[in-house]
Amino acid sequence: MAQAGKIHSPPKGRQKESADQNLKIIGTRMKRKEDPRFLTGNGRFIDDVSLPHMAHAAALRSPHAHARIRSIDKKAAEALPGVLAVITGEEAALETGPLPCFANPPVEQRCIALGKVRHVGEPVVLVVAETRYIAEDAAALVKVEYDILPAISDMLDALNSSGDAVLHPSRGPSNIAEHRKYTFGAVDEEFANAAHIVKRRLRWARSGGQPIETCGAVANFDEGSGKFTIYANTSMYNYIGFTIAASLNVESHQLNIIPMDAGGSFGSKLFLHKVPVLAATAARIVGRPVKYVEDRVDNMMACDNHGSDRIYDAELAIDSSNHMTALRYRVIDDYGAYLQYGLGTHGNGFSQTVGPYRIRAVGAEIIAVLTNKCQQGACRGFGSEVTNFMIERMVDAAVSELKLDPVQFRYDNFIQPEEFPYQIPTGNLYDSGNYPGALKMALGMLDYQGWRRKQQEARAEGRYIGIGLASCQEKGVFSATEFWMLNREKGFALTSSPESVSIKIDTNGKAVISLHAPHWGNSPETVATMVLAEQLTLDPKDIAITYSDTDHGLPGTGPGGSRYTVMVTGAVAGAARILKEKLKRVAGHMLETSPHDLEFSNGRVSIKGIPGSGKTIAEVAMQSHMFRLSFPDDDLTSGLDANYTYDHPLATLPKSESDFGIFYPIMGHMCHMPVVEVDPKTGQVKILDYVAVHDCGTMINPMTVDGHVRGGTAQGIGTALYEEFQYDPNGQLRNASFYDYLMPRVAEMPDKIRIGHIITPSPYTEYGVKGAGEGGRMVAPPALAAAIEDALRPFNVKIDTLPATPARIRTLVRAAENQRG
Amino acid sequence: MKERDIQVTVNGRNAKKRIEARMLLSDFIRHELGLTGTHVGCENGVCGACTILVDGTAVRSCCTLAVQTEGCHIETIESLGRVNKLSPLQQAFWEKHGLQCGFCTPGMLMIMTELLRQNPNPDRAQIRERLNDNLCRCTGYEDIISSVERAVELMRAERGVQ
């Protein structure tokens, strides 16, 4: 059992670059390295790939949520001129196996449905043709007969379904995929001793990343070598790419994945498997390169990456001095038709399940159900955004029921700045933080008292203004244990989540950094450039970035879980240390001085304390590459290059089912305070002001951090107010287009999101960097729910369901008015 | 399938092709002419990533047939500046972090090119109004607004010099 509280003998860590040094480039708002190519139309996205003799694939989607495939008549489709192959599930399965799955026991998923369809939009047939137009024409000519099976659309129905309504009978006679209970600390005792217990049922609807670019792949199979080459906009190809090779029944060295620029991901391209496997399966069958790019409907119905979909029954225990002591919840999570990441999204939530508060005990009952919907994947927050929503709604419920002040209650319950590193009841560690400081900054920036006055004045005019407040965590840098620690049988219990770079300084002193994970909208080129420029005092213009494929890839886990900046910074700093040592050694020979007397300044290897002395890095590089015989005949080798693999900065193994060890310790924090006006007659919510204070430790580039904060907050606004995949009782997805699935446009955004930063550097990462990619979406939903609830306080409504659409708000107001009579 | 001859001017160059009558303008631009800077996001005219200028007017190329543009002057993102000589609008997007993944960016640049030709001094409300035509999933829009405001400044300075 993990005892919550300050850790008095903290783990040492491996930090080599402290946060408190004078930095010249890190911390500046350098313009992004990535941008000029995107600004001129020179990005290289998956649909831009064109190979000689390339064919095109289109999927015939299942129109039914749950059905047996009785027969497929493909004669008319095959007869269409230009059609190369019409591939059924049975035909695909002759050579291609199940898709990767991290649940244990696994839930079998095929790239083309085999025997049965389990959600609307699932591929039933893949048509390959000379053009996409012909492929789509042919798909429309395929006649499929189905035997309809009962569709499970409501997660509560999934709890009791049986017989033909069971999606995966081979995994047992139920649609409950997992049912686990966890106890961290003395939960029952804390509840027995509580002065107050607050209870709520909370509902978080399914939404998704929905990047503007869909998922795609271009695959080629080389008969001679038996090797696949797949261009794709996936990540994790240098981490678990071998599982795609396994699906394709080739050896891992017979698959090369070439990363393309990803047009946004937000988690949804974390690890694509179905799309690359579809393209590769087709390429092997037709003997030509095949492109398969999802259209928008494919993506919305079958991207395998819908977000969490949960009902919480939560209870919060509070003692007589208004301190929260324990949290207990039962959560049902609708995972859809498959379970690719197991219960990973709940393992993730356990990293910060007490939020920023001194809650001593947590009890969790998790029921994962399978329904006839697109399966869940990763969506900015990976489940912890829902944990945040639950915690903050419970905090607000307590404040409301006990008639307390939301600000003071938080101050009274925060983990204090001097208590770090802090262990939470699940065993995870929070490395650093200043939660009261963030709240204080947010209150000041917002002019909280001023808005409270305006709120009162507006009420007198019959207007409903509300002020929201949410204080939430942004867990950063996952350890791989979270993928499997909730599996009943652990399965493949991997523990690595490294990130690598390869750096070459060429003959002329120019540097090339190879990254081993893709660009998907974050700023990896900018970050890597800035860190190397800082380390070697190089001009950022003299640094170029490339992305390695799997053939040349070193261990790389890629962006996700607010980890990439931390990890790539560690990798670049590590590689730079190797390069610096060699540069000093070569320069030492050139200058006939000890390497210990040398330092780096302004692109030179110079004598310590004498800027402008010594040699330029370009001069040393030229010697290093071209003039080996100028140096002693020892172990010095030609060239200047370094590979470095940076492992997780601080992780331990799970100890037991009640102590998961340290698995997500680089802890960011956010305090958001939106002000909204709600029109109770229409249910419309207008954001009048928005303050966002974030702590992501040392910022490599504050400009890109702010970009993430704004973009993440925009997605959080969408999650809070608009976005929801709406399945009808038959499992039909009613809003599978951008017309119907509403995402924020600029009109839905406040004029400005006013950003503040509190900086508590991590003592465990290089330079003290923390993650920042997910925070906005992880805090805006509870902050807005609180604001709407505050605005509608005269109606005494509870915002316990998101998204708070105008219709939902109207329903609440109407019920309140009817009750009042 | 019926085929048609089409002749258009694309970024100042003459293009002549025989294509299927049903070919979308976005596919014509991207796959027949190889101008892959124009992107396709939603395929039904909502997101605006595919926006290009046809005779100076912004159109959704994913919802337009190529043959509808017979004889027209088409401008795509490739007509703006180059990597080493960005246009003021591109430069402003770079300075103000108006893009993250870069996928919606070509459409954003084209609608704003149209706006700035119609109105070289748009105020914030006018920028927001036009920006509302397109979707961006990365930026939350604010940095795009700042970028366009910066472009107005840069273009004003440029005109001052001339």
Interface residues (C-beta under 8 A of the other chain):
Chain A: K31 R32 E34 D35 P36 R37 F38 L39 T40 G41 N42 G43 F45 D47 D48 S50 Y133 G209 Q210 P211 I212 E213 D261 A262 G263 G264 S265 F266 D295 R296 H519 W520 G521 N522 S523 M703 T704 D706 G707 R710 G711 G712 T713 A714 Q715 S737 F738 Y739 M743 P744 R745 V746 A747 M749 D751 K752 I753 G776
Chain B: M1 E20 R22 M23 R30 H31 L35 T36 G37 T38 H39 V40 G41 C42 E43 N44 V46 C47 A49 T76 I77 E78 L80 G81 R82 V83 L86 Q90 F93 W94 E95 H97 L99 Q100 C101 G102 F103 C104 T105 P106 L109 R124 R128 L131 N132 N134 L135 C136 R137 C138 T139 G140 Y141 E142 D143 I144 I145
